[in-house]
Amino acid sequence: MKNKLVEDYLNKSAIRIKALYFYLEHQDYADTVREAQEVVELLLKAVLRYVGVEIPKVHDVSKTIERYIDYMPDTIREKIDEIKKISKTLRKEREICFYGADDFIPSEEYTHEDAISAIKSAEFIFDVVKRGLEGGNK
């Protein structure tokens, strides 16, 4: 990998994944989900930057990745369905898990299972992206 900014995105993502466990340990499940979304977003934007595609100013870039799928590393192409599902799912949770609503208190609504699922999703995306950008195609 030659792009220092892409490497920085990967390094930041690795640190943020560790932070997810801090939130989990403190039973802050809503922030675990919210921060997992940001990890996924950062990683997918790293892929776009890596292949030279302009990064859109949206939180779910899976459609852009799909549009440029022929330029993506093998691991991204092979896992595009899972990537899209994870990115879209976490994107839907982004604001509500942070701000909530009168009838939705994030710290009361999100569960340990929600947090674990978000962490697993972020770790999955991290693994796929890291292998793809480092040239490991399987």
C-alpha positions in Angstrom: 0.0 0.0 0.0 1.5 3.3 -1.1 -1.1 5.9 0.0 -0.3 7.3 3.4 -3.8 8.7 4.0 -5.3 5.2 3.3 -2.8 3.7 5.8 -3.8 6.4 8.3 -7.5 5.4 7.8 -6.6 1.8 8.5 -4.6 2.7 11.6 -7.4 4.9 12.9 -9.9 2.2 12.3 -7.9 -0.4 14.2 -7.7 2.0 17.2 -11.4 2.8 17.0 -12.3 -0.9 17.0 -10.4 -1.2 20.3 -12.5 1.7 21.5 -15.7 -0.2 20.7 -14.8 -2.7 23.4 -14.4 0.2 25.9 -18.0 1.3 25.1 -19.2 -2.3 25.3 -17.5 -2.8 28.7 -19.2 0.3 30.0 -22.6 -0.9 28.7 -22.8 2.0 26.3 -24.4 0.0 23.6 -25.8 2.9 21.6 -22.3 4.5 21.3 -20.9 1.1 20.4 -23.2 0.9 17.4 -22.7 4.6 16.5 -18.9 4.3 16.6 -19.0 1.0 14.7 -20.8 2.8 11.9 -18.0 5.4 11.8 -15.4 2.7 11.6 -17.2 1.1 8.6 -17.6 4.4 6.9 -13.9 5.3 7.3 -12.8 1.9 6.0 -15.0 2.0 3.0 -13.8 5.5 2.2 -10.3 4.2 2.5 -11.1 1.7 -0.3 -12.5 4.5 -2.5 -9.4 6.6 -1.9 -7.2 3.6 -2.6 -8.7 3.1 -6.1 -8.8 6.8 -6.9 -12.5 7.4 -6.7 -13.8 10.7 -5.3 -15.3 10.2 -2.0 -19.0 11.2 -1.8 -20.1 13.3 1.2 -22.5 10.6 2.5 -22.3 8.1 5.3 -23.0 5.0 3.3 -20.7 4.7 0.3 -21.6 1.1 -0.6 -23.4 2.2 -3.8 -20.3 4.1 -4.9 -18.2 1.0 -4.2 -20.6 -1.1 -6.2 -20.6 1.4 -9.1 -16.7 1.0 -9.2 -16.6 -2.7 -8.4 -14.4 -3.5 -11.3 -11.6 -1.4 -9.7 -11.9 -2.9 -6.3 -9.6 -5.5 -4.8 -10.8 -9.1 -5.0 -11.8 -9.3 -1.3 -14.1 -6.3 -1.8 -15.7 -7.8 -4.9 -16.1 -11.1 -3.3 -17.8 -9.7 -0.2 -19.8 -6.8 -1.8 -23.2 -8.1 -0.7 -22.1 -8.4 3.0 -20.4 -5.0 2.8 -23.5 -3.3 1.4 -25.7 -4.9 4.0 -23.5 -3.9 6.9 -23.0 -0.3 5.6 -26.7 0.2 5.0 -27.7 -1.3 8.3 -25.3 0.7 10.4 -26.1 3.9 8.4 -29.7 3.6 9.3 -28.8 3.5 13.0 -26.3 6.4 12.8 -28.4 9.3 14.0 -31.0 7.5 16.2 -28.4 5.8 18.3 -26.6 9.1 18.9 -29.5 11.6 19.3 -32.5 9.4 20.0 -36.0 10.7 19.9 -38.7 11.6 22.4 -40.0 8.0 22.1 -36.5 6.4 21.7 -33.9 6.7 24.4 -30.7 5.2 22.9 -29.3 4.0 26.2 -32.5 2.1 26.9 -33.1 0.7 23.5 -29.8 -0.7 22.4 -28.7 -4.1 23.8 -25.5 -6.0 24.4 -26.4 -8.1 21.4 -26.8 -5.0 19.2 -23.4 -3.8 20.3 -21.7 -7.2 19.7 -23.3 -7.4 16.2 -22.0 -3.9 15.4 -18.5 -4.8 16.6 -18.5 -8.0 14.5 -19.6 -6.0 11.5 -16.8 -3.4 11.9 -14.2 -6.2 12.4 -15.5 -8.0 9.3 -15.2 -4.9 7.2 -11.8 -4.1 8.7 -10.5 -7.6 7.8 -11.9 -7.5 4.2 -10.5 -4.0 3.6 -7.1 -4.6 5.1 -6.6 -7.9 3.2 -7.8 -6.2 0.0 -5.5 -3.2 0.3 -2.5 -5.2 1.3 -2.9 -7.4 -1.7 -4.2 -10.5 0.0 -6.9 -11.5 -2.4 -8.5 -14.3 -0.3 
